[in-house]
Amino acid sequence: MERSEPIIVCEHVAVSYGRQEVVHDACLQVPRGALLPFVGPNGAGKTTLLRAILGLLKPSAGAIRTPFADQPAGYVPQQKSIDPLYPVTTRQIVEMGLYPELGWWRKPGAEQARRVDEVLRRLGLREHRRKTFDELSGGMKQKALLGRALVSGAEVFVMDEPTSELDEETERDVLRHLVALARDEGKTVLLAHHGLDQAAALADRVCVVHHGRVHLDTIPEARQRLVGTGSAEGGRRHG
């Protein structure tokens, strides 16, 4: 498959919670190897659409085509969705990304252990590998969750506000890793992100989710569409 061919396709997708339709008639094609930020006001449907793409929510209409039946996506949820008292070490969190290939009970072999070591090194987590999740700083927690996704070897990574709890320096560091995934390794990266200015530094086009409608826009188009919503600003807590 060539890089330009879509790896994810949404065809007239609607997603509902009970009787409330949150995403309306969404049509979207995501090219292989793209880094695509999802931007829009809080509650617009960004996370809902990403969860539907992941298969965690069933569309109430339309169809979504992904490669996840053959290879699951690497998913990084919002940090606040993880129990901070979860009694596992940083290394064990990263090793969770091996579950699709190992199952829940098999221990990592030498090759998997090497992959875990490489991810820990790559993200600067080696010296923190024995700390529990609760002992990590906010930035290190997010990197541990990112490491869990990376070690899976997935072709598609889905990130739900991966930098929302981070300071600016750590945010830049995490985003640098995501850019490298798409640019250097040809991975596809979808991320809900706060603030269009930050998204503009990552990609030329963004997926704008606004009033439940989905638009694939250039940065100027997105800025015009989001004027007055707050998501067109560079603030750190929008979307």
N, C-alpha and C positions, 0 to 999 in steps of 0.2 A: 504493500500500500504506500502510495506517495504521501509525502508530508502534507500536501495541500488538501488531500481528501479528508472529509469530515470524519472524526472519530466518535463524535456524539451528535445525534440529531434529535431535536424535539419537533414534533409535528402537531400543531394545533392543540397543545397541551393545556389542560385545566387541572388545577389542584384545589381541593376543597377540604375544609374542616367542618364536618357536619353539613349544614345547609349553606355555610358561608364559603363562597368561591374566592380563594386568595390569589390564585394565578389564573389569568384569562387568556385562552387562545394563544399560547406561547409557541412561536416558531423560531428555532435557533439551530444553526450548524456551527460546530466547533471544530476547526481544523486540527489535525494531528500536530503536536508540537507547539500549540499556541499557549500563551499565558494570557488568560482572560479574566480581568477583574469584573465582579458583579457589584454595581453601585446603585444607590438609591436611598430614599428616606427610610428611617426605622419603620418596620412593619409593612414595607412595600411588597415583601414576598421573596426576597433574595434567598434567605435560608430555606424557605419552603421549596423553592425551585431546585436548589442544590440537593436537598434531601430527596426530592422526586427523581432527580438524575441518578443519585446513588442507589435508588430502589428502596429507600427507607419509607417513602410515601407512595401510594398508588395513585396515579392520575385519575381524576374523575372523567376525563375525556382526552382523546388524542393518544399519541404513542411516543415513546422515548426509545431510541436505539443506542446502545452502548456496547463496549466489549467486555463488560464486567462478568458475564457468565463464564468466560474463559479465564479472565484474570481480574480479580477484584480491584477496585480503586484503593489508593492510599488516602485514607480519610483523617483529617485533623479537625476534631470538633472544637467548639469554643472551650477555652481553658476552664471556665467556670462550671462546665458540665461534668468535670472530673472531680470525684470526691477527694479533697485534699488530704484526707486521712487514710487514703488507700494504702495499705501497708506493703508496698512493693518498692524495690530500688529503681534507680534510673535505668540501670542495665536491664532489669526485668521488664520495664515499660517498653524499651526499645525491642526486646525479644518478642513482645506480643505481636509485632508486625510479621513474625514468622509463622503464626498460627495457621494461615490458609494453606501453607505447604506442609507443616508438621502435625497439625491437629493440636488438641489441647494437652495431650499427655506426653508426646515424644519430646525428648530433650534435644536442643540444638546439637548438631554434629560439628565437626571441625570447620567445615566450609561455612556453615551458618554462623558459628562463633566468630570466624574471621570477618564476615560481613558486619556483624554487630560491632566488633572492635573498630572497623573502618568508619562506620557511621558515628560512633561515639567520638572518634578522633576528628572527623570532618566537622562536627558541630561543637567541638570544644567541650565535650562532656566527660572525657575520660577520667579526669580527677574527681568528678562528681558521681561516678558510676555506682558507688555503694550507698549514696544518700537516698533516703526515701523521698517520695514525691513531695511530702509536706515540708521537707527541709530545703527544697530548692527555691531559688528566687523565681519571680514571675517569668523572667526571660528564660531561665533554665527549664522551667516547667514546659514552656511552649516549645523549646528545642527538643525536649524529651518526646513530646507528642509528635513533632515533626520527624524525629528519628524513627519512631515506631512506624510511620508511613514510609519513610525512605528505605528501611531495611526489607520491606516487602518486595522491592523490585517492580512495583506497579508501573504501568505506562501512563496512568492518569492519576493526578492528585487533586483532591477536593478539600479546600481549606475554608472553614467557617470563621471569619474574623480572626485570622491567625496572629494578628499583632495588636488586638484591641486592648490588652492589659499591659502593654510593654512601654517602656520609655523610648524616646526617639532613637537613641543609639542602638538599643537592642532591636527595635523595629527595623532599622536599616540593615542590620546584620541578618535577621531572619529573611527579609525580602531579597537580600543578595543571594541567599541560597535558593530561593524559589526562581529567581531570574536565571540562575545558572542551570537549574533543572531543565528549563525550556530551551534556553539558548545553546547550552553545551551538550546536553544529553538527549534532546528531542522529546522530552516528556511533555505531556499536556497538563497544565495547571489552571484550575478554576478556583477563584477565591472571592468570597464576599469581603469587601473592603470598605473602610470608612473614609470618606473624603475623596473627592475627584482629583485634587492636586497630587496626592500620593499615588493614585492609580495611574495618572498621566505619566509619572516617572517610570512605570512598569511596562506600559503597552500603548500602542497607537489607537486601539479600539477597546471599548468596554461594553459590557452587557448592562444596560440600564433597566432596572426593574422599578416601575413607577405606576402606582395605582393598580398593581397587579398585571400591568402590561409589560411586555419584554421587547426591548429595542437594542439592536447591535449598532452602536454609534461610534463615530470618531469622537475625539476629545472635545472639539468645539461644538459638535452636535449635542453631546451629552451635557455640556455646560449650559447650553441654551435650554435644553429640556428640563434641567433640574434647577434653574433659576427660581429662587423663592422657597425652595424646599429645605435648604441648609446643606444638602449633600453636594452642592457645587462648590462649597467652601473647602478650605484646606484644614479645617478643624480636625482634631484627633478622635472625635467621638460621634461621627455621623455615619448613618447607614446601617 
